[in-house]
Amino acid sequence: MSNYRKKYNVGIIGFGGAGLALYKHFSTFPDCKVVAVFDVKEKAFERAKKVSSEFLITDNFELFLSTLDIVIISSPDNTHADYLCRCVYAGKHVLCEKPLTDSIEGIKSIMKAVRENPQIIVGVQHQMRCLPIHIEIKNRLDKKELGNIGYIEGYYVHNLTNRAFENDTWRLDDNATPLIYSGIHFVDVLRWLLKEEVIEVTGMANNICFPEYPESDLNVILLKFKSGAIGKVVTAFGAARPQDHSIQIYGDQKSIFNNMLFSKDGSFEVFKQPIKNSISGRKLAWFKDFIIINFSKIISTLLKLYPYNAQYNVGFFPIRLYEHSLAVENSALNFLGAVRGENDLDCTALDASKSVAVALAGVEAYRTGKTIKVEDYWTDDLGEL
């Protein structure tokens, strides 16, 4: 059997922070070569020139597409649908940054393009599906280990007061609401974990901690799933604290808080430990990985020495498990495997479109103060709700 693998020419649309991050991953894959960058802004051109003198850097879209097999879309949210459809109709495989789109019209046009070109792979960079702790949580939910689920929540807390307009002002110019831009990660993860759909959404928002951010910097939505389970997604861009991507799940047999599994009898289990944050072969912060991993094991041992029921000594694990670089890379590798025909996509355009529909309902909910039916945003392309 031949070990030959096709070499893929890769182009990146939008060379801001996300484009640069995905370039760093794809540049390490032996069967990929990033050869072109498309953008419409001079700052992005300058950034791309500093990265590589070999890039074709252009604002001519047809020229950009001419030699490519794969296109990565990391441009502003409201451009995703147009670029994606143009790439698909041109016969290019596409990996799109989240959100897939920011409108119902975008969902319709993307699903039409995907439906008419089934040979084209369209993946979406919802990398939180590839986070090791989330995969382990899903395994336990699939085994019904927690019993009946009554509540699930996820937090996307990221202080963007310095970063929001660092590379570009598109968030300001486009009035990019946090729930669509980032909170959709957890809308998607909660749907994926429970394997069921949201039927209605309510929510609130304010603009207190980061008043320079357009529209709002805090979005909180409540989700009602078909089973009756209640979900919550918190998205905060101005909180004066480190990043938080916590998950809590309450079942009638067991409950989860991040990497801790609690039972009704007072027992608990640390079911996931930190792991190295990269698989790409780039230089690693190996010492930091070593300290965190081994410190985590020590903590797990010490927690067992405390009487759980005495003084609420065990409430949460003090180290957050969020191997972001690893998750991004695994998501990209999953997409590349699908292009080769070796595996299914972790997140398809259909999956991502459903999450967009729920998030759009959430935006309407916090803007109007009303409970919004998701069916109002659920197009025929998404199937039965």
N, C-alpha and C positions, 0 to 999 in steps of 0.2 A: 504494500500500500504506500502511495506517495505521501510524503510529509509536506508537500507544497501547499502554501496558503497564498491566496491572492493578496496583493498589496493594495490598500485602499488610500486614495487621495482624499484628504479631508479639508473642508473649508469651514470657516467660522464666521457667522453673521453676528456682528456686534462684539467689539473687542474691549468691553469694559471689565469689571471685576469678575463676572461669571465666565465671560469668554476667555479671559486670561487663565482662570482656574482650570477650565476644561482643556485648554491648550496644554497645560502642564501635564495633565493626565494622558491625553492622546499622544503627546510627543514621546511618551515612554513605551507605547504599545508597538511591538516589533513589526506588525503588519499594517501599521497606519503611518501616514506622513501628512502633517498639516502643511498645505501648500498655498492656501489663499485665505485672505481676510477681506470681508466686505463690511463697510461702514459708511456712514454719510457725514461723519464729523472728523475734523482735523485732529483733535486730541487723540482719537482712537487710532488714526494713522500713525501719529508719532509714537504712541505706545507700542503698536505692532512693529514699527521699524526698529525700536530698541530691543525687541525680543528676537527678531530674526531678519537678516538682510536678504533671505531667500524667498520670503513670502511674496506672492502677488497681492498687493494691497490696492483695493479699487473701490469706487462707488458705482461701477458699471456692473449691474447684476448679471447680465447675460455673459459677460466676460468672466466674471467670478465663477459661474456655474460650469463653464465650458470643459474643465478638466477634472471635475469632481465625481467621486462615488458616494461620499457621505457629507452631509451638511449639519453642522451644529448651530442651532439658533439660540443666541443669548442676547438678543436685542431687547429694547423696551417692550413691556408686556403687550401693549396695544398694537404692536407690529407683528406679533408671532403668527397670527392666522394667515395674513397675506403672504409672508415669506414662506411659511410652511406649504401652503397650497401651491405656490409657484415652484417650489423645489420638487414636490411630489409629482406634479404634472410634467416636470422636466426629467423625471425618472431617477431622482436622487433619494437615497435613504436619509432619514432625518432623525436627529436627536434634538428635542426641543427642551429648553429650560422650562421649569414651572414658572407661572401657570401656563398651561397649554394655550390659553387665550383668556380674554377678560370680558367676553360678551356672548350673548346668545347667538348673534350673527356669526361670530367666530366659530362657535361650536358647529353650527350648520355647515359652514363652508369647509371646515376641516373634515368633518365626517363624510361629506360628499366626495372630497378628494380622496380620502382613504378608501371609501367604498368603491370608487371607480378605478383604483389602482392597487388591488390587493397584493400585488407582487412587491410593493414598496414597503419597507419596514419603517414605521414611525414610532419611535420611543419617546418617553417623557421622563425628564430628570427629576422624578420624585424619589430621591435617594434615601429618604427615611424608611422606605420599604426594605432597603438593603442594610440598615443598621443592625448589627448582630443582636442587640438586646431586643429590638422590635421583632426580629425573626423568631427569637426564642419565646417572646410573649405570644406571638401568633401560634406557634406550635402548641403551647399549653392551652390556648383558647380552643384550637381545633380539636384537642383531645378532651374538651369539656372539663378540664381540671378545676376550673373556678366555679363550675355549676352554672346557674342562671345569672346572666349579667344584668345588673340594674343601672349601673352608672359607669361612664368612661370619660376621661378628660385628657387633654393635651395642652401644653404650654409652648408657645413660641415667643420667648422673651429675649430680645436682642437690642441692646442700647445702640441705636444708629445716629445718635446726636452728632457725632463727628463724621461718620462714614456715609451717611445718606446721600450727600451731594459731592462726595470726594472726587469720583471719576466723571460724573455727569449730573446734570440737573433734571433728568427725565422724570424722576419721581415727583419732583415739584411741578414740572411743566404739564405732566399728564394726570396730576391729582391722584397718584397711585395709592390706593387705600391698603393698609397693612394686611387685612384679611385676604385680599386677592394676591398680593405680592408675596407674602410669607406664611400667613396663617393657613393658607390652603394646604400646606404640608400636613398639618394635623387634621384638617377636614378629610384629606385623602387617607392618612394613616388610620384614623378611627373607622372609616368605612371599610378599609382593607382588613383591619383586625377583626371586626365583628361580622364581616361578610354579609352585610345587609345595608339597606338604603335608608336615608333620612327622609322623612315625609314632611316635616315642618321645622321652621327655625324662628327663633326670637333673639333679640340682642340689644346691646347698648354700646355706646362709644363716647369718648371724650378726647379733648385736645389740650391736656393740662401739663404733662411732663415734657412734651416736645412741641411747643406751640408753633415753631417755625415749620413743622411738617404739615403738608396740605391735608385739609379735611379733618383728620383725626390721627392720633398716634396710639390710641388704645381701642381695640375692638374685642368685645366679649360676646360670644354667641352660645345659645343653648340649642341643642339638636334633639329632636324626637325621632328615634328610629322606629321602623315598622314593628319591632317586637315590643315596643313600649319603653325600651332602655333610653335613658337620658344621657346625652353627651354634652361636653363643654369644650370650647376652644378659646383660649386667651392669646391674643396677639398684642405685644407691647413693644414699642420702638423707643420709648423715652425713659424707661425705668432705670434708676441709678443702681444697677446691680449687674453681676455677671450673667452671661447667657443661661437660660433655663429651657430645657426641652423635656420636661418631666411628663410622665404618663401615670395616671392612676386608674385602676379598674376595680369595681366592687362587685363581687359575686356572692351568691348565697352559700358557697362552700369555702371559697378562698378569695383573697383580694391581692392586688399587686400595687406596689408603689415603686416605680422605677425597677430596680433589680431585686426587690425583696418580695417574697411570697408569704402572706400571712394566712393562718388558719384559725378557725373559730376556737380551737382548743388552746390557743395561746402560743403554739409553735410557729416557727418561721424558718425560711430558707433563703439564703442569698443564691439565687439561681443563675446569675451571670456575672462574670468578672470582667474588668477592662482587658482589652487586648491591644496589640500594636496598631497604630493608627494609619498604617500604609502597607500596601503589598506591592508597590511599584518598583522597588529597587533604588529609588532616590535616597539621598542621605536622610537618615532618620534621627530624630531626637531620642536615640536609644537609651540614654541615661534616664531621661524623664519617663520613658515607657517602663524601664526597669523599676524605678522608684514607685510609680503609681501602681503597677501591677502587683508588686510584692507588698506594698503598704495596704492595698485592698485586701489581700489574703490575710494579713495580720488583723485588720479590722474585722473581717468575717469571723475569725477565731475568737477575738475579744467579745464580740456581740453575744456569742453563745454563753459567755460567763455571767451575763446579766440576767437576773430573773425578769422575764418579759412582763409579767402581770403586776409586778411590785410598784414601780413608779413611772410607767410608760417610758422605760429606758430605750426601747427599740422602736423608733418611729420612722426613721429613714436612713438610708445608706449615705454616708457623707461624701462619697465620690460619685459624680454624675458620669454615666456611661454614654458618651456621644463621640464616637470615632468618625468625625465628619469626613475627613479625607478618605478613609477606607470606604465609607458608604458611597461617596461620589464615584470613587474608582470602580467599586463593584457594580454600581448602576450602569456606568459607561461600558464595562466589560460585558454585562448582560445584554446590552443593546448590540454590541459588536458580535456577540455569539449568535444573536437572532439574525443579524445580517448574513452571517456565515451559514445559517440554517442549523445551528447546533443546539439551540434552546429556544424556549418561548420568552416573550418579553415579560419583565416584572410589572411594567406599567405601560399599557397601550394607550392610544389616542382615545379609545372609548372609555377606559378607566378614568383617565384624566379629565375627560369632558364631563363625566358624572360629578366629579369633585368640583369642577368649575360651576356647574349648575347649583350645587348646594351652597357654595361660597357666594354666588351672586344673590341667592335668596337671603343669605346672611347679611350682605351689605344692605339690601332693601329693608331688612328687619331693623337694623340699628339706625338707619336713616329715617325711617318712618315711625319707629316705636310700635310697629305692629307685628303680629305673628304671621309669617309668610309661608304659604304652601309651596313646597319644592316643585310640585307638578306645574306651577306657573312658569318654571324655568327649564322644565324637562322636555326637550324636543323629541319628536318622533324618532330621530336617529339614535336615541339612547335606549330604546326598547322599553319594556314595561318597568314602571317604578315600583 
